[in-house]
Structure formats: C-alpha cells, structure tokens
Amino acid sequence: MSSGGFRLLRARLDAAEQRALVCDVMAGVEEAPFYRSVTPWGKPMSVQMTNLGLFGWVSSSKGYEYQRIHPLTGAPWPAIPMRLLELWSDLVDDRIEPDACLVNLYRSGARMGLHQDRDEADFSIPVLSISLGDTAAFRIGGQSRRSPSRPTWLASGDVCILAGEDRLAFHGIERVLAGTSAVVPGGGRLNLTLRRASPRPLLTAVI
C-alpha cells in the first residue's frame, strides 16, 4: 500500500493509455451522464460530474454523501473500468479495491476550490487521482485551510496519490489551460478520483 504523503507521478500514462482510458470513461458516461451539482449552500458547481463504481459521491442541499444511484436517472453507477482497477492495484493496494470513482469534467472556466476528501469511511486508504486532457493549475496545502499551500501543474497522463499525512490535505484546481490537449472529446479536462468509500473488508481467519 502507498503510505507516504502526496506523490505526483509525471506522465504515468502514455498517449495511447490516455486515449484508451478516455474511451472507457466516456462509455460509462453514456449510462451515467454528466450533471452539474449544487453545494449545500445552493451554489451550482462549475465542474460537471458523474461517477463510476458501487458508490458515487454527490453534493446537494442535503450535504455531501456517497450513494448507489445517479441522482438524475435513478440508475446504478456503471462499473469502474478494469484499466483503472489495475492502476490502483499497481500504485495503491492490490488487496483492497476502490468502490468509487468520481469523474469531474472541466470545461471553459471551471475550477475547484480548496477542499478535503473526507466523506470516506477509512482515511488510511489513499486517494488516487488521474488527469486527462487540458493542463490544470493544481494547489495542495495541509490539513487546515489556513496551512501554506504550493502550486504545481497537472498535465494529461499525470497521476497523483494522496496518502498518509497528506490524505486529508486541502487541494483544488485554480484554472485549466484550454487547448493544451486534444485527448478529451470536445476539449477540457477529465479528472478521475479513485477512492474506497466504504470500510475496508474484514480479513477472515483461515483455520
């Protein structure tokens, strides 16, 4: 298992792998279309989102939560593509599978304010984030919103891991550089965030 802090793997996915993964994700989007969430305070988010896996992360006037169905279609979320499960197994943990993949689509003007990924049951399990498409200005800080933060660029094919002391680090996307990649149909940036929303499975004793 990845147990360090924040890790950035530059160009972890080559051009062919990026295109294949985008195709996998967009096939899931046909079943679970992108939609625009609102914050608990009623403000529409600038990113469009959907989910893959057993659970999907949703935001509404009720708050943030994981649920098993698409909020608009009422259908279960599509399965997480095998390519993503294999990447998780290689980089994070081959004993525990992710059960949620949040898919964020950044079109022109979209951004994501500093936030923590803290709606999961077990913070000891890392979060794996994959960037596809246009380059983004990413910022990561500490476990307090007031902690010093540092900027970096995320390009298509880059992979991040938030683990250990940085599992609950505040992070966000300040802006996206339009036209820096042609990987995503229609332009923009896809961010795929693999997570384990439910508790880790209990190990059964072998007698």
C-alpha positions, 0 to 999 in steps of 0.5 A: 500500500502507498503510505507516504504523503502526496506523490505526483507521478509525471506522465504515468500514462502514455498517449495511447493509455490516455486515449484508451482510458478516455474511451472507457470513461466516456462509455460509462458516461453514456449510462451515467451522464454528466450533471452539474451539482449544487453545494449545500449552500445552493451554489451550482458547481462549475465542474460537471460530474458523474461517477463510476463504481458501487458508490458515487459521491454527490453534493446537494442541499442535503450535504455531501454523501456517497450513494448507489444511484445517479441522482438524475436517472435513478440508475446504478453507477456503471462499473469502474473500468478494469484499466483503472482497477489495475492502476490502483492495484499497481500504485495503491493496494492490490488487496483492497479495491476502490468502490468509487470513482468520481469523474469531474469534467472541466470545461471553459472556466471551471475550477475547484476550490480548496477542499478535503476528501473526507466523506470516506469511511477509512482515511488510511486508504489513499486517494488516487487521482488521474488527469486527462486532457487540458493542463490544470493549475493544481494547489495542495496545502495541509490539513487546515485551510489556513496551512501554506499551500504550493502550486504545481501543474497537472498535465494529461497522463499525470497521476497523483496519490494522496496518502498518509499525512497528506490524505486529508490535505486541502487541494483544488484546481485554480484554472485549466489551460484550454487547448493544451490537449486534444485527448478529451472529446470536445476539449477540457479536462477529465479528472478521475478520483479513485477512492474506497468509500466504504470500510475496508473488508474484514480479513477472515481467519483461515483455520 
